[in-house]
Amino acid sequence: MFSAAMLARRATTATKAHARALSSNLGCFPGTKMPFVPEMVFRDPRDDDLIPCSRILNEEGDIVEGAQDPELGRDICTQIYSNMIRLNTMDNIFYDAQRQGRISFYMTSYGEEAISFGSAAALRLSDMVFAQYREPGVLMWRGFTLQNFADQCFGNKEGHGKGRQMPVHYGSKSLNYQTISSPLATQLPQAAGAAYAFKLAKEDRIAVSYFGEGAASEGDFHAALNFASTKDCPILYFCRNNGFAISTPTVDQFRGDGIASRGSGYGIPIMRVDGNDFLAVYEATRRAREFILQENRPVLIEAMSYRQGHHSTSDDSTQYRAVAEIKHWKETCDPIDRTKRYLIKRGWLTEEQDRHMQDNERTNVLAALQQAEAVGPPDLDTMFEDVYDVKPPHLIVRLSALFFCYAKLTESCMDIAIIPGART
């Protein structure tokens, strides 16, 4: 509720603004101003200029004319590349592990590695990440180990999720990375709320919410951007436009100029970048973070890319796109190859070092996979933990009932698997 004095001041301010606008032939309506014109003309958005796509590094690994190299230095650039190799190797091996029946599900990040690592390198560890399921690279950059990834995918007792989440639904409290949720776009309004809390607490950090262009078709996308805009939340919305929402291509998802144009409708500053260019992604994210903290406003970045892999191990993308198309993108626009060319031309990487790096990462990933596979599942009674600080009486009763039922089952079915932690 507003006081009478406050309402009176608002009325006075609005009245004066309206009078000034009318004297300048401007329409001044609640919340906005615009010029009056006599013409009755529909504005067709197809007549507007397209939002440009910023880039720094071309496909050959050269700085494009007119662009400025952010000069990250040898250490950061080689670290980004080595992480790309690590993620790519993990994707290859974990995908095969699912096909072998060793894990139940997996999703790769083929073709989108520059988005994860370019943006992650420009953030601070204190920034809170609300990711979708195609950003394990952000978590890897922050220090999530290969063993952490493997344990989560196997759902063993060492995993952060204690076997309660699907594979690739990672999360880490210590690394400020919220646990992944399968339903699309749920993280977008959650991130807006977190950012608003940071603002109220005057904390020097931002929230970052990653999502695909398919998630932008959900209602939560619009609710989140509207909330973030009206409350001036310190948040970066980062869209990976990889061309497909599972099997639906962008041409069948929406009309208009991509996802970035939607930010303008909510009064949010926007930028579109080449998502295969790690330098452009880094610089866009760095500038966005700086702007967000200085201006106390949200930003929307749309990174253009191409999903080289299947949506998941439950998908066969050759049913809705040609193999030749995938091959073309892999051969011409692969972000790992582009980064490698840049490093070689700078004298920061040799072919021999690259081969050694790839062999080393393969060894490390296989070791993590084998170790995770050897670890047993969580104890049965852990199912009732992590909900309440102190376990309430009704859960204690249900836990006892569970063990009683399990004991009866093992008596009647001698071949039933013995679950660790169960009382038989």
C-alpha positions in Angstrom: 0.0 0.0 0.0 1.2 3.5 -0.8 0.7 6.5 1.5 -1.5 9.4 0.4 1.5 11.7 0.3 3.4 9.3 -2.1 0.4 9.0 -4.4 0.0 12.7 -4.5 3.7 13.2 -5.5 3.3 10.6 -8.2 0.3 12.3 -9.5 2.0 15.6 -9.7 5.0 14.2 -11.5 2.9 12.3 -14.0 0.8 15.4 -14.7 3.8 17.6 -15.3 5.4 14.9 -17.6 2.1 14.6 -19.6 1.9 18.4 -20.0 5.5 18.5 -21.3 4.9 15.7 -23.7 1.8 17.2 -25.2 3.7 20.5 -25.8 6.2 18.5 -27.8 3.7 16.5 -29.8 4.5 13.3 -27.9 2.1 10.7 -26.6 2.7 10.3 -22.9 0.8 7.3 -21.6 1.4 5.4 -18.3 4.9 3.9 -18.5 5.9 5.1 -22.0 6.3 8.0 -24.4 6.1 8.0 -28.2 5.7 10.5 -31.0 2.2 11.2 -32.5 2.0 10.7 -36.3 -1.0 11.2 -38.7 -0.2 8.1 -40.8 -2.0 4.8 -40.2 0.7 2.3 -41.1 1.4 -1.2 -39.8 5.0 -1.8 -38.9 6.3 -5.1 -40.3 9.2 -6.4 -38.3 10.5 -8.0 -41.5 11.4 -4.5 -42.7 13.6 -3.9 -39.7 17.3 -4.5 -39.8 18.4 -7.8 -38.4 20.4 -7.9 -35.2 24.1 -8.4 -36.2 26.1 -11.3 -34.9 29.4 -10.2 -33.3 32.6 -12.1 -33.8 36.3 -11.8 -33.2 37.7 -15.0 -34.5 36.9 -16.4 -38.0 36.8 -20.0 -39.0 40.5 -20.1 -39.8 41.5 -18.9 -36.3 42.3 -15.3 -37.4 41.2 -12.1 -35.8 38.6 -10.5 -38.2 39.2 -7.1 -39.6 38.0 -4.4 -37.2 37.8 -6.7 -34.2 39.9 -6.4 -31.1 41.6 -9.4 -29.6 40.7 -9.4 -25.8 44.3 -10.7 -25.3 43.4 -13.3 -22.7 47.0 -14.6 -22.7 48.5 -18.0 -23.2 47.5 -19.5 -19.9 43.8 -18.7 -20.1 43.5 -19.6 -23.8 45.3 -22.9 -23.4 43.2 -23.7 -20.3 40.1 -23.1 -22.3 41.3 -25.4 -25.1 42.4 -28.2 -22.7 38.9 -28.0 -21.0 37.3 -28.3 -24.5 39.3 -31.4 -25.1 38.4 -32.8 -21.7 34.7 -32.2 -22.2 34.7 -33.6 -25.8 36.6 -36.7 -24.6 34.2 -37.2 -21.7 31.3 -36.9 -24.1 32.7 -39.5 -26.4 33.4 -42.0 -23.7 30.3 -41.4 -21.6 28.1 -41.6 -24.7 29.7 -45.0 -25.5 29.2 -46.1 -21.9 25.5 -45.5 -22.2 25.3 -47.5 -25.4 27.1 -50.3 -23.5 24.4 -50.2 -20.8 26.8 -49.0 -18.1 24.9 -45.7 -17.5 21.2 -45.1 -18.3 21.3 -41.7 -20.1 23.7 -39.1 -21.5 23.7 -35.8 -23.4 26.7 -34.4 -25.3 27.8 -30.8 -25.9 29.3 -31.3 -29.4 29.6 -28.0 -31.2 28.8 -25.9 -28.2 32.0 -26.0 -26.2 33.0 -22.4 -26.9 29.8 -21.2 -25.4 30.4 -23.0 -22.1 34.1 -22.2 -21.6 34.1 -18.8 -23.2 31.4 -17.5 -20.9 32.6 -19.4 -17.8 36.0 -17.8 -18.1 34.4 -14.3 -18.0 32.3 -15.0 -14.9 33.3 -15.0 -11.2 33.0 -18.1 -9.0 30.6 -16.1 -6.8 28.2 -15.6 -9.7 25.3 -18.1 -9.3 24.7 -20.3 -12.3 21.3 -21.7 -13.3 22.1 -23.9 -16.3 20.1 -26.2 -18.5 21.6 -29.6 -19.5 24.1 -28.5 -22.2 26.5 -26.5 -19.9 28.6 -29.1 -18.1 31.6 -27.1 -19.4 30.7 -24.2 -17.1 30.8 -26.5 -14.1 34.0 -28.2 -15.4 35.7 -24.8 -15.6 34.7 -24.0 -12.0 36.4 -27.1 -10.7 34.0 -30.0 -11.0 36.3 -33.0 -11.6 36.0 -35.9 -14.0 35.4 -38.1 -11.0 32.5 -35.8 -9.9 30.9 -36.1 -13.4 31.4 -39.9 -13.5 30.0 -40.5 -10.0 26.9 -38.4 -10.8 26.2 -40.3 -14.1 26.5 -43.7 -12.4 24.4 -42.5 -9.5 26.7 -44.0 -6.9 27.1 -43.2 -3.3 30.0 -40.8 -4.0 27.9 -38.6 -6.3 26.7 -35.2 -5.3 23.1 -36.2 -6.1 23.2 -39.5 -4.2 21.6 -41.3 -7.1 18.4 -39.3 -7.0 18.9 -37.5 -10.3 19.2 -38.6 -13.9 22.7 -38.6 -15.4 24.0 -35.2 -16.6 21.8 -33.4 -14.1 24.7 -32.0 -12.2 24.9 -29.5 -9.3 27.4 -28.2 -6.8 26.6 -25.9 -3.9 30.3 -25.0 -3.4 30.7 -24.0 -7.0 27.5 -22.0 -7.1 25.9 -24.2 -9.8 22.3 -25.0 -9.2 21.2 -28.6 -9.9 19.8 -29.1 -13.4 16.1 -29.7 -13.9 14.7 -31.6 -16.8 11.6 -29.5 -17.4 12.5 -26.7 -19.7 12.8 -23.1 -18.6 12.2 -23.7 -14.8 15.6 -22.2 -14.1 14.8 -18.8 -15.7 12.4 -17.4 -13.1 14.4 -19.0 -10.3 17.4 -17.1 -11.5 15.5 -13.9 -11.6 14.5 -14.4 -8.0 18.0 -15.1 -7.0 19.3 -12.0 -8.8 16.7 -9.9 -7.1 17.8 -11.3 -3.7 21.4 -10.3 -4.6 20.2 -6.8 -5.4 18.4 -6.4 -2.1 21.4 -7.7 -0.2 23.7 -5.4 -2.2 25.9 -8.3 -3.2 28.6 -7.8 -5.8 27.6 -10.7 -8.0 25.1 -11.7 -10.7 22.9 -14.6 -11.6 23.5 -16.3 -14.9 20.8 -18.4 -16.5 21.6 -20.6 -19.6 18.9 -22.0 -21.8 18.3 -23.2 -25.4 16.2 -21.4 -28.0 13.6 -24.2 -27.4 13.2 -23.2 -23.8 12.4 -19.6 -25.0 9.1 -21.0 -26.3 8.0 -21.8 -22.7 5.9 -19.3 -20.7 8.5 -19.2 -17.9 10.9 -17.5 -20.3 8.5 -14.5 -20.7 7.6 -14.3 -17.0 11.3 -14.4 -16.1 12.4 -11.7 -18.5 9.5 -9.5 -17.5 10.3 -9.9 -13.8 14.0 -9.3 -14.3 13.3 -6.2 -16.4 10.7 -4.5 -14.1 12.8 -5.2 -11.0 16.1 -4.3 -12.6 17.7 -7.6 -11.6 21.4 -8.2 -11.9 21.1 -11.2 -14.2 22.6 -12.4 -17.5 20.2 -14.5 -19.6 22.3 -16.6 -22.0 20.6 -18.3 -24.9 22.3 -21.1 -26.8 20.6 -21.0 -30.2 21.8 -24.3 -31.6 19.2 -24.7 -34.3 17.1 -27.5 -32.8 14.7 -28.0 -29.8 15.1 -31.8 -29.8 13.8 -32.5 -33.3 12.1 -29.2 -34.0 14.2 -26.8 -36.1 14.1 -23.1 -35.4 12.1 -22.4 -38.6 9.2 -24.4 -37.0 9.6 -22.9 -33.6 9.1 -19.2 -34.1 9.1 -16.3 -36.4 11.0 -13.0 -36.0 14.7 -12.2 -35.5 15.7 -15.1 -33.2 15.7 -14.9 -29.4 17.7 -11.7 -28.9 14.9 -9.5 -30.4 12.6 -10.6 -27.6 14.8 -8.9 -25.1 14.1 -5.6 -26.7 10.4 -6.1 -26.1 11.1 -6.3 -22.4 13.4 -3.4 -22.3 16.5 -5.6 -21.9 19.8 -4.8 -23.6 20.8 -7.5 -26.0 23.8 -8.8 -27.9 24.1 -11.6 -30.5 27.4 -13.4 -30.8 29.0 -16.2 -32.8 28.8 -19.1 -30.4 31.6 -21.0 -32.1 34.0 -18.1 -31.4 35.3 -18.5 -27.8 36.8 -15.0 -27.8 33.6 -13.4 -28.8 31.6 -15.3 -26.2 34.2 -14.4 -23.6 34.1 -10.7 -24.5 30.3 -10.5 -24.7 30.0 -12.2 -21.3 32.7 -10.0 -19.7 31.0 -6.8 -21.0 27.6 -8.0 -20.0 28.7 -8.7 -16.4 30.3 -5.3 -16.2 27.2 -3.6 -17.5 24.9 -5.5 -15.3 26.7 -4.5 -12.1 27.3 -0.9 -13.2 23.8 -0.2 -14.5 21.8 -2.6 -12.3 20.0 -4.0 -15.3 19.6 -7.4 -16.9 21.2 -8.4 -20.2 20.3 -11.0 -22.8 22.9 -12.7 -25.0 22.1 -15.0 -27.9 25.0 -17.2 -28.9 24.5 -18.7 -32.4 25.7 -22.3 -32.8 24.9 -25.7 -34.2 24.1 -28.9 -32.2 26.4 -31.4 -33.8 25.3 -34.3 -31.7 21.9 -36.0 -31.1 19.7 -34.3 -28.5 20.4 -37.2 -26.1 21.0 -40.9 -26.1 17.3 -41.3 -26.5 17.4 -39.5 -29.9 18.5 -40.2 -33.4 18.8 -36.9 -35.1 19.4 -38.4 -38.6 15.7 -38.9 -38.7 15.1 -35.2 -39.0 18.3 -33.8 -40.5 20.8 -35.1 -43.1 24.1 -36.6 -42.1 25.7 -34.4 -44.7 24.4 -31.3 -42.9 26.0 -32.4 -39.6 29.3 -33.2 -41.4 29.3 -29.8 -43.0 29.0 -28.0 -39.7 31.6 -30.2 -38.1 34.1 -29.6 -40.9 33.5 -25.8 -41.2 32.4 -24.3 -37.9 33.6 -26.6 -35.1 34.6 -24.4 -32.1 37.3 -26.7 -30.9 39.1 -26.7 -34.3 38.8 -22.9 -34.5 40.3 -22.5 -31.0 43.1 -24.9 -31.9 44.0 -22.9 -35.1 44.1 -19.7 -33.1 46.5 -21.3 -30.5 48.8 -22.8 -33.2 49.0 -19.4 -35.0 49.9 -17.7 -31.8 52.6 -20.3 -31.1 50.9 -21.5 -28.0 50.2 -25.1 -29.2 51.8 -27.7 -31.4 50.3 -30.8 -33.0 52.4 -32.9 -30.8 51.2 -31.2 -27.6 47.7 -31.5 -28.9 48.0 -35.3 -29.4 49.5 -35.6 -25.9 46.7 -33.6 -24.4 44.1 -35.7 -26.1 45.7 -39.0 -25.0 46.1 -37.8 -21.5 42.4 -36.7 -21.2 41.3 -40.1 -22.6 43.3 -41.8 -19.9 41.9 -39.6 -17.2 38.3 -40.0 -18.3 38.6 -43.8 -18.6 40.1 -44.0 -15.1 37.2 -41.9 -13.6 34.6 -44.0 -15.4 36.1 -47.2 -14.1 36.4 -45.9 -10.6 32.8 -44.7 -10.6 31.5 -48.0 -11.9 33.2 -49.8 -9.0 31.5 -47.8 -6.4 28.2 -49.1 -5.0 24.9 -47.2 -4.9 23.9 -45.1 -2.0 22.5 -46.8 1.1 18.7 -47.4 1.0 18.1 -45.2 4.1 19.6 -42.1 2.4 16.4 -41.8 0.4 14.9 -40.2 3.5 17.7 -37.7 4.1 18.3 -34.1 3.0 14.6 -33.1 3.2 14.3 -32.0 6.8 17.1 -30.8 9.1 15.8 -33.2 11.8 14.0 -36.3 10.5 10.3 -36.0 11.6 8.5 -39.0 13.2 6.4 -39.8 10.1 9.5 -40.4 8.0 11.1 -42.5 10.6 7.9 -44.7 10.6 8.0 -44.9 6.8 11.7 -45.8 6.8 11.0 -48.7 9.2 8.1 -49.8 6.9 10.4 -49.7 3.9 13.0 -52.0 5.6 10.2 -54.4 6.7 8.9 -54.7 3.1 12.3 -55.1 1.7 13.1 -57.9 4.2 9.9 -59.7 3.2 10.8 -59.4 -0.5 14.2 -60.8 0.0 12.7 -63.8 1.9 10.2 -64.6 -1.0 12.6 -63.7 -3.9 16.0 -65.3 -3.3 17.4 -63.8 -6.5 16.6 -60.2 -5.6 19.5 -57.8 -5.5 20.7 -56.9 -2.1 20.5 -53.1 -1.7 23.3 -51.5 0.4 22.1 -50.2 3.7 19.0 -52.4 3.8 18.3 -54.3 6.9 17.7 -58.0 6.0 
